[in-house]
Amino acid sequence: MIINANDVKTKGVSMFSKLFETVDELIINVRGKNKYVVLDIERYKELREVELDLAYIKSMKDIEKGNFKSQSAKEHIEELKNEL
């Protein structure tokens, strides 16, 4: 469901509770453009968990393929500085 930013300004976040009874997410439209997504905290936690699981799986695949390097914290910081 898409709601207007002005509705959020005038009605406040209290309007979210009622809307979440029928939808899983709210998109906030600002000046004609969809700009933000509001999720119930439990839905957010579910999505975040899936995101972290996927990152873990990708990391394990990189390790299996040897796509990593071992370096000290100091070496890593120097590498980051050189990239800037």
Backbone torsions as a table, in degrees:
resi	resn	phi	psi	omega
1	MET	NA	136.8	179.3
2	ILE	-103.9	130.0	175.9
3	ILE	-123.0	155.8	-177.7
4	ASN	-87.1	142.2	179.3
5	ALA	-57.4	-34.3	179.0
6	ASN	-63.8	-34.4	176.7
7	ASP	-63.8	-39.6	178.5
8	VAL	-65.4	-40.6	179.5
9	LYS	-63.5	-43.3	-174.8
10	THR	-82.9	-36.2	-175.8
11	LYS	-98.4	-18.3	179.8
12	GLY	75.9	178.6	-176.3
13	VAL	-71.3	-11.2	178.5
14	SER	-60.4	-25.6	179.6
15	MET	-68.8	-21.3	-177.9
16	PHE	-63.4	-43.2	-176.9
17	SER	-55.2	-46.8	-179.4
18	LYS	-65.6	-42.0	-178.9
19	LEU	-66.6	-35.2	-179.6
20	PHE	-69.8	-8.6	174.1
21	GLU	-69.2	-22.9	-176.2
22	THR	-120.4	-14.8	-178.5
23	VAL	-133.2	159.9	-180.0
24	ASP	-92.4	-22.6	-178.3
25	GLU	-149.5	155.6	177.2
26	LEU	-123.7	135.0	175.6
27	ILE	-105.9	127.6	179.4
28	ILE	-98.0	123.7	-177.9
29	ASN	-97.7	125.6	-180.0
30	VAL	-119.4	118.1	179.7
31	ARG	50.8	44.6	175.5
32	GLY	84.5	2.3	180.0
33	LYS	-124.3	134.8	175.5
34	ASN	-68.8	122.0	-171.4
35	LYS	-122.3	-34.2	-175.8
36	TYR	-133.3	155.3	173.4
37	VAL	-121.9	132.8	177.2
38	VAL	-112.5	128.2	179.8
39	LEU	-122.5	150.1	168.9
40	ASP	-61.7	144.2	-174.0
41	ILE	-59.0	-35.3	179.5
42	GLU	-67.3	-39.7	177.3
43	ARG	-65.3	-41.3	177.4
44	TYR	-59.8	-45.2	-179.9
45	LYS	-61.0	-40.7	178.2
46	GLU	-61.7	-47.5	-179.0
47	LEU	-65.0	-39.3	179.4
48	ARG	-65.2	-40.0	178.4
49	GLU	-62.2	-43.7	178.3
50	VAL	-63.3	-41.7	178.9
51	GLU	-61.0	-44.2	179.6
52	LEU	-68.0	-38.6	176.6
53	ASP	-61.1	-43.4	179.4
54	LEU	-63.7	-42.2	178.0
55	ALA	-61.9	-39.8	178.3
56	TYR	-63.6	-45.9	179.6
57	ILE	-60.6	-44.3	179.0
58	LYS	-63.0	-40.3	178.7
59	SER	-63.7	-42.9	179.4
60	MET	-64.0	-38.2	177.2
61	LYS	-65.0	-41.0	177.1
62	ASP	-62.0	-42.5	179.0
63	ILE	-63.5	-43.3	178.2
64	GLU	-59.5	-37.2	-178.6
65	LYS	-84.4	-7.5	-178.1
66	GLY	80.9	17.0	-179.4
67	ASN	-86.5	68.0	177.5
68	PHE	-158.9	167.7	174.3
69	LYS	-138.3	154.2	-178.4
70	SER	-110.8	126.2	179.4
71	GLN	-154.0	160.9	178.5
72	SER	-75.7	165.9	177.3
73	ALA	-60.5	-40.4	-180.0
74	LYS	-62.6	-44.0	178.7
75	GLU	-63.3	-40.2	-179.6
76	HIS	-64.3	-43.9	178.5
77	ILE	-62.1	-43.0	177.8
78	GLU	-61.6	-41.2	178.7
79	GLU	-62.5	-42.4	178.4
80	LEU	-64.1	-42.3	177.6
81	LYS	-60.6	-41.8	-179.6
82	ASN	-66.4	-28.3	179.2
83	GLU	-74.6	-21.6	179.1
84	LEU	-81.4	NA	NA
